[in-house]
């Protein structure tokens, strides 16, 4: 049977997607071996490779299309519209159909430079919105507890099928049982028919392996996460038990690296996770399990639905306006939109491409729960009346090469999106003394944990950090970040005579990468009370030797642990910063 050129176009795109999925699955499947061998550096490299893989396969497929088809076929939307119909038929029985649709969209947008976004030519909306398929495959395993929670946890930990044995499985089960019986609602705890349910696949990230599911009983349910770690070469141990929805949500936070986890049916997998974390957007959950490109698709669809409701308009984001970025928000959507300005303030000596590279760096790097994930959009289009007039006027003024009008449409050639947070400087203006102490403690821990991951934020001003709905401090302004190992931390030399200290210029030389931690206090805090409190909470941050010690640990090849839950929840004690070597 002879097929049309548009059919062959669809088949070629699907072949590229299959190549991507095959390699994605290989990298993911090897996570259990990396965990077994404690190959932490390799795990970091695999994470970055898997992120880069999508764009690499898109480019490979683009090159194949250009070699195979005439420009006339590739550059006319009508041909892509026919190809879309064939493609929808080709993926109709696939379990990963939505990922395949996003890959097709990537091809279309690459040829048309993110223009002509229309459902006739690409998958603006899913081909299965009206008729979702159900695979019938079992996602989870279940075990009745029968009142013996220690036995239930021994079963759960055994279901991980780890190749490395536990140091003391009975002890771990007993510790976990005690915690469960303290924290579980009575209706679940006392139900003789209570069950533990676990997703069959293990979630791997950094140095941890996570068993994820829920506990059911008494007509109620709570999420369940069991983090498993290596016990310093001796074997495995259960690190804690998490059942609070907020704690579990933080495990899957937009501020963390993507999990390596086997996912057979992505839509059903994400639906289950959303039952555990109903406040978590679908797009974030797709991203959390590695499908960040489809997470972007889900974000775009959700944004379109929200804009169509006309509940509010885009406005300038609250807080201090940035020197590099113009930031606006749709308040009801919990997202900020960031546009690179045409001209930066004089103190910012960098180019637009420098800024974009910083954002690419963060995308590839382990964000250790302290840096917000971003999505990048080109040719974002909205109606003019969706913008507050002052907001639109500001964007047109500061970024005319990026934002312009076409009729009643606003065209934004390039922007980033991030989850909305309360700027730390605004939070401190509104909170009480106890909240200020807690958030400053977390602010210092955020700086330390980024440093442990070989990231120096550069501009550590309060306005560049946000506070999440869980009260965690997260960095979100990336234009000055660099690798910690590129910095030269120095003590301020003693003056040779008193007049040197009174001079307008420093009496010592300052190189381009020199950093003097003793100067952080006045730079970060205009409020002397906050400065003194921060110094009490984190005195080591003002000492160049502390930073040099972190640098040496990184250079020695040590991957520093940063845990995605509170230290006081851990069965094994450690320092209060969540860092161990």
C-alpha positions in Angstrom: 0.0 0.0 0.0 1.4 3.4 -1.0 1.3 6.0 1.7 1.2 9.8 1.2 4.2 12.0 1.9 2.4 13.4 4.9 2.0 9.8 6.3 5.8 9.3 5.9 6.4 12.6 7.6 4.3 11.4 10.6 6.1 8.0 10.6 9.5 9.7 10.6 8.6 11.9 13.5 7.3 8.9 15.4 10.6 7.1 14.6 12.5 10.0 16.2 10.2 9.8 19.2 10.9 6.1 19.6 14.6 6.7 19.5 14.2 9.3 22.3 12.0 7.0 24.4 14.3 4.0 24.0 17.4 5.9 25.2 15.3 7.6 28.0 14.3 4.2 29.3 17.8 2.9 29.2 19.2 5.8 31.3 16.3 5.4 33.7 16.6 1.7 34.0 20.2 1.9 35.0 19.3 4.0 38.1 19.0 0.9 40.2 22.5 -0.2 39.3 23.9 3.3 40.0 22.1 3.2 43.4 23.5 -0.3 44.1 27.0 0.8 43.3 26.7 4.2 45.1 27.8 5.7 41.8 26.8 9.2 42.8 28.8 11.2 40.3 27.5 9.0 37.5 24.0 9.5 38.7 24.4 13.3 38.4 25.8 12.8 34.9 23.0 10.5 33.9 20.4 13.1 35.1 22.0 15.8 33.0 22.3 13.4 30.0 18.6 12.6 30.2 17.6 16.3 30.3 19.8 17.0 27.3 18.5 14.0 25.4 15.2 15.5 24.4 16.7 18.4 22.5 19.4 16.1 21.0 16.7 13.8 19.6 14.6 16.7 18.3 17.7 18.0 16.4 18.4 14.5 15.1 14.9 14.1 13.8 14.8 17.6 12.3 18.0 16.7 10.3 16.4 13.5 9.2 13.3 15.3 8.0 15.3 17.8 6.1 17.3 15.1 4.4 14.2 13.1 3.5 11.5 15.6 2.5 11.2 18.6 0.2 11.0 22.1 1.8 7.6 22.5 0.3 6.2 19.7 2.4 8.0 20.8 5.6 7.1 24.5 5.4 3.4 24.3 4.8 1.0 24.0 7.7 -1.6 22.1 5.6 0.9 19.2 5.1 1.5 19.1 8.9 -2.3 19.1 9.4 -2.5 15.9 7.3 0.5 14.5 9.1 -1.1 15.2 12.5 -4.1 13.1 11.5 -1.9 10.1 10.5 0.2 10.6 13.6 -2.9 10.5 15.9 -3.8 7.1 14.3 -0.3 5.8 14.6 -0.1 6.5 18.4 -3.8 5.6 19.1 -2.9 2.4 21.0 0.3 3.7 22.7 0.5 3.9 26.4 2.7 7.1 26.2 0.6 8.8 23.6 0.7 12.2 25.3 4.5 12.2 25.3 4.4 11.4 21.6 2.1 14.3 20.9 4.4 16.7 22.6 7.3 15.4 20.5 5.3 16.1 17.4 4.6 19.6 18.7 8.3 20.1 19.2 8.9 19.2 15.5 6.2 21.5 14.3 7.4 24.4 16.5 11.0 23.9 15.3 10.0 24.4 11.7 7.6 27.2 12.3 9.5 29.0 15.1 6.6 28.6 17.6 4.2 30.4 15.2 0.9 29.1 13.8 0.0 27.4 17.0 -3.3 25.8 16.0 -5.0 22.5 16.9 -5.5 21.7 13.2 -1.7 21.4 12.7 -0.4 20.2 16.0 -1.6 18.9 19.3 -2.6 22.1 21.1 -5.2 19.8 22.8 -4.7 16.1 23.4 -6.1 13.7 20.8 -7.7 11.8 23.7 -9.3 14.5 25.8 -12.7 13.0 25.1 -11.9 9.3 25.2 -9.1 8.4 27.5 -7.8 4.8 27.3 -7.1 2.7 30.3 -4.3 0.2 30.1 -5.6 -2.3 32.7 -2.0 -2.7 34.0 -1.5 -2.9 37.7 0.5 0.1 38.9 0.7 -0.8 42.6 1.2 -3.7 45.0 -0.9 -4.0 48.2 -0.5 -5.7 51.6 -2.9 -5.9 54.5 -1.3 -4.8 57.7 -3.6 -6.5 60.2 -2.4 -4.3 63.0 1.3 -5.3 62.6 2.8 -2.2 61.2 6.4 -3.4 61.6 5.5 -6.4 59.4 3.8 -4.1 56.9 7.0 -2.1 56.6 9.2 -5.1 56.3 7.0 -6.1 53.4 7.2 -2.6 51.9 11.0 -2.4 52.1 11.3 -5.8 50.6 9.2 -4.8 47.7 11.9 -2.4 46.6 13.9 -5.5 45.5 17.1 -3.7 46.2 20.3 -5.6 45.3 22.0 -4.2 48.4 20.8 -5.7 51.7 19.5 -3.6 54.7 21.9 -3.3 57.6 19.1 -4.0 60.1 15.7 -4.4 58.5 14.0 -5.3 61.7 15.3 -2.2 63.4 14.2 0.0 60.5 10.7 -1.6 60.5 10.4 -1.0 64.2 11.4 2.6 64.0 9.0 3.2 61.1 6.2 1.4 62.9 6.6 3.6 65.9 6.5 6.7 63.8 3.4 5.5 61.8 1.5 4.7 65.0 2.2 8.2 66.3 1.3 10.0 63.1 -1.5 7.9 61.5 -5.1 9.0 62.0 -6.8 6.6 64.5 -9.3 5.5 61.9 -6.5 4.0 59.8 -4.3 2.9 62.7 -7.0 0.9 64.4 -8.6 -0.6 61.3 -7.7 -4.4 61.1 -8.2 -4.2 57.3 -5.8 -1.3 56.8 -3.5 -1.7 53.8 -0.1 -0.4 52.6 -0.1 0.3 48.8 3.1 1.0 46.9 3.8 1.9 43.3 5.8 -1.0 41.9 8.6 1.2 40.5 11.2 2.7 42.8 11.9 6.4 42.5 15.7 7.2 42.4 17.2 10.6 42.8 20.7 11.7 43.9 21.7 9.3 46.8 18.2 8.3 47.7 15.7 5.6 46.6 12.0 6.3 47.4 9.1 3.9 47.8 5.9 5.8 47.1 2.3 4.9 47.7 -0.3 5.4 50.5 -1.9 3.8 53.6 -5.6 3.1 53.4 -8.0 2.2 56.2 -11.1 3.3 58.0 -12.4 5.0 54.9 -9.4 7.3 54.8 -6.0 7.4 53.1 -2.7 9.2 53.6 0.3 9.3 51.3 3.3 7.2 52.2 7.0 7.8 51.2 9.8 5.6 52.5 13.3 7.1 51.7 16.0 4.5 51.6 19.7 5.5 51.8 23.1 3.8 51.9 24.5 3.5 55.4 28.1 4.6 54.7 29.1 1.4 52.9 27.5 -1.0 55.3 24.2 -1.5 53.5 20.8 0.2 53.3 18.7 1.8 55.9 15.2 3.4 56.1 15.9 7.1 56.7 12.3 8.2 57.8 8.6 7.7 57.1 6.6 10.5 55.5 2.8 10.6 55.5 2.0 14.3 55.7 0.8 15.7 52.3 3.0 18.8 52.6 6.1 16.7 53.3 5.3 14.4 50.4 4.7 17.4 48.1 8.1 18.8 49.0 9.7 15.5 47.9 8.1 16.1 44.4 8.9 19.9 44.5 9.5 22.0 41.4 12.8 22.9 43.1 14.3 19.4 42.8 16.0 17.3 40.2 13.7 14.9 38.3 13.3 11.4 39.5 14.6 8.4 37.6 11.6 6.0 37.8 10.2 3.4 35.5 6.9 4.6 34.1 4.9 2.3 31.9 1.7 4.4 31.5 2.6 8.1 32.1 -1.0 9.4 32.3 -2.1 6.8 34.9 1.1 7.2 36.8 0.6 11.0 37.1 -3.1 10.5 37.9 -2.1 8.3 40.9 0.5 10.8 42.1 -2.1 13.6 41.9 -4.4 11.6 44.2 -1.6 11.7 46.7 -0.9 15.4 46.1 -4.1 17.0 44.8 -2.7 20.6 45.0 0.2 19.7 42.7 -0.4 20.7 39.0 -0.2 17.9 36.5 2.6 19.6 34.6 4.8 19.6 37.7 4.2 15.9 38.3 5.1 15.0 34.7 8.3 17.1 35.1 9.0 15.4 38.5 9.2 12.0 36.8 11.4 13.2 34.0 8.9 14.3 31.3 9.6 18.0 31.7 8.7 18.7 28.0 5.3 17.3 28.4 5.1 19.1 31.7 5.5 22.3 29.7 2.6 21.1 27.4 0.3 20.6 30.4 1.3 23.9 31.8 0.5 25.7 28.5 -3.0 24.0 28.4 -3.7 24.9 32.0 -2.7 28.5 31.4 -4.9 28.8 28.4 -7.9 27.5 30.4 -7.2 29.9 33.2 -6.8 32.9 30.9 -10.1 32.0 29.2 -11.9 32.3 32.6 -11.1 36.0 32.6 -10.8 36.1 36.4 -7.9 38.5 36.4 -5.3 40.1 34.1 -1.5 40.0 33.8 0.1 42.5 36.2 3.6 43.5 37.2 4.9 41.1 39.9 5.0 42.5 43.5 8.4 43.3 44.9 11.5 45.2 43.8 11.8 45.4 40.0 14.7 43.5 38.6 17.8 44.9 36.9 17.9 42.2 34.2 14.4 40.8 34.1 10.9 42.2 33.8 8.5 40.0 35.8 4.7 39.8 35.5 2.1 37.5 36.9 -1.4 36.2 36.4 -2.3 36.2 40.1 -4.8 33.4 40.0 -2.3 31.0 38.3 0.5 30.9 40.8 3.1 31.5 38.1 5.5 34.3 37.3 6.6 35.2 33.7 10.1 36.6 33.3 11.4 38.5 30.2 15.0 39.6 29.6 15.2 43.4 29.3 16.7 45.0 26.3 19.1 47.1 28.5 20.4 46.1 31.9 21.2 48.3 34.8 24.9 49.5 34.6 26.0 47.3 37.5 25.0 44.2 35.4 27.9 43.5 33.0 26.5 40.7 31.0 24.7 39.9 27.7 21.3 38.4 27.0 23.0 35.1 25.9 24.9 35.1 29.3 21.6 35.2 31.1 20.1 32.4 29.0 23.1 30.2 29.6 22.7 30.7 33.4 19.1 29.4 33.1 20.2 26.4 31.0 22.8 25.7 33.7 20.1 25.5 36.4 17.9 23.3 34.2 20.7 20.7 33.9 22.0 21.0 37.5 20.8 19.4 40.7 18.6 22.1 42.2 18.7 20.5 45.7 15.3 21.8 46.6 16.6 25.4 46.6 16.3 26.6 43.0 13.1 26.9 41.0 12.6 24.9 37.9 11.8 27.0 34.8 10.0 26.5 31.5 11.1 28.4 28.4 8.6 29.7 25.9 8.9 31.3 22.5 6.3 33.5 20.7 3.9 33.5 23.6 0.7 35.2 22.4 -2.1 36.7 24.5 -4.9 39.2 23.8 -4.1 42.8 24.7 -7.1 43.1 27.0 -5.6 40.2 29.1 -3.0 42.6 30.3 -3.3 45.4 32.9 -2.4 48.6 30.9 0.4 49.6 33.2 1.9 46.1 33.0 1.8 46.1 29.2 3.3 49.6 29.0 6.2 48.6 31.2 6.9 45.5 29.1 6.8 47.4 25.9 9.2 50.0 27.4 11.9 47.8 28.9 11.8 44.9 26.3 10.6 46.3 22.9 12.7 43.7 21.0 10.9 40.9 22.9 7.4 42.3 23.4 5.4 43.9 20.7 1.8 44.4 19.5 0.2 42.9 16.4 -3.4 44.1 16.2 -5.1 43.2 19.4 -2.5 40.6 20.2 0.6 40.8 22.5 3.5 38.8 21.1 6.3 37.8 23.5 9.2 36.4 21.6 10.8 34.7 24.6 10.1 34.3 28.3 10.6 32.0 31.2 8.0 30.8 33.7 8.5 29.8 37.3 6.2 29.0 40.2 5.0 32.0 42.1 6.5 32.6 45.6 6.4 35.5 48.1 9.7 37.5 47.7 11.7 37.0 50.9 12.1 40.8 51.5 8.3 41.2 51.4 7.8 38.2 53.6 10.1 39.6 56.3 8.2 42.9 56.2 5.0 41.1 57.1 5.9 38.3 59.4 6.3 38.1 63.2 9.5 37.5 65.1 9.2 33.7 65.3 8.5 33.5 61.5 11.4 35.8 60.8 13.8 33.6 62.8 12.5 30.5 61.0 12.7 31.9 57.5 16.2 33.4 58.1 17.4 30.0 59.3 16.0 28.5 56.1 17.5 31.3 54.0 21.0 30.4 55.3 20.4 26.7 54.8 19.3 27.4 51.2 22.6 29.2 50.6 24.6 26.4 52.2 22.7 23.7 50.3 23.2 25.4 46.9 26.9 25.7 47.8 27.0 22.0 48.6 25.7 21.4 45.1 28.5 23.6 43.6 26.3 26.6 43.0 27.1 30.1 44.3 24.1 32.4 43.8 26.2 35.5 43.2 23.5 38.1 44.1 22.2 36.8 47.4 19.9 39.8 48.1 16.7 38.9 49.9 14.6 40.0 46.9 16.1 37.2 44.8 14.8 34.5 47.1 11.2 33.5 47.6 9.2 31.7 50.3 7.0 28.8 49.1 3.6 27.9 50.5 5.4 25.4 52.6 7.6 28.1 54.1 10.8 27.0 52.3 13.2 29.5 51.0 14.0 29.1 47.3 16.4 31.0 45.0 14.9 32.2 41.7 17.2 34.9 40.1 19.9 33.2 38.1 21.7 35.9 36.1 24.7 36.0 38.4 25.0 32.3 39.5 28.3 30.4 38.9 29.9 27.2 40.0 31.2 27.5 43.6 34.5 26.1 42.5 35.0 29.1 40.1 35.0 31.5 43.1 38.0 32.8 45.0 37.0 33.2 48.6 39.3 35.5 50.6 39.6 37.1 54.0 39.9 40.8 54.0 43.6 41.7 54.7 44.4 43.7 57.8 45.1 47.3 57.0 48.7 48.5 57.3 47.7 51.8 58.9 44.4 53.3 60.2 43.8 55.6 57.3 43.4 52.7 54.9 40.2 51.7 56.6 38.7 55.2 56.1 39.5 55.4 52.4 36.7 55.2 49.8 38.4 52.5 47.9 39.6 49.1 49.4 43.3 49.0 50.4 43.6 45.5 48.9 43.4 44.2 45.4 40.1 42.7 44.2 40.1 40.2 41.3 37.0 39.5 39.1 36.2 36.2 40.9 37.2 37.4 44.4 34.5 37.1 47.1 34.9 38.4 50.7 32.3 36.7 52.9 33.0 39.2 55.8 31.2 41.8 53.6 28.0 39.8 53.3 26.3 41.3 56.3 25.8 45.0 55.2 25.3 43.9 51.7 22.4 41.5 52.5 20.7 43.3 55.4 19.9 47.0 55.7 18.0 46.1 58.9 20.7 45.8 61.6 18.4 43.6 63.7 18.0 41.0 60.9 21.7 41.2 60.2 22.6 40.3 63.8 20.0 37.5 63.9 21.3 36.0 60.7 24.9 36.2 62.0 23.8 34.3 65.1 22.1 31.6 63.0 24.8 31.2 60.3 28.1 32.7 61.5 30.1 30.3 59.2 28.7 32.0 56.1 30.8 35.1 56.9 34.0 33.0 57.1 36.0 32.4 53.9 37.4 29.2 55.3 33.9 27.7 55.5 33.5 28.3 51.7 36.9 27.0 50.9 36.1 23.8 52.8 33.0 23.3 50.7 35.0 23.9 47.5 37.6 21.3 48.6 34.9 18.7 49.3 33.5 19.2 45.8 37.0 19.1 44.2 37.7 15.8 46.2 34.7 14.3 44.4 32.5 14.0 47.4 28.8 14.4 46.6 27.3 16.1 49.6 23.9 14.9 50.8 21.0 17.3 50.9 17.8 15.8 52.2 14.3 16.7 50.9 12.7 16.5 54.3 13.3 18.0 57.7 16.3 16.7 59.6 14.3 16.2 62.8 12.3 13.6 60.9 15.4 11.4 60.2 16.1 8.3 62.2 19.8 9.1 61.9 20.9 12.4 63.4 23.2 14.9 61.6 23.9 18.6 61.5 21.0 21.0 61.3 21.8 22.2 57.8 20.9 18.9 56.1 24.5 18.4 54.8 26.7 15.4 55.3 29.8 14.3 53.4 
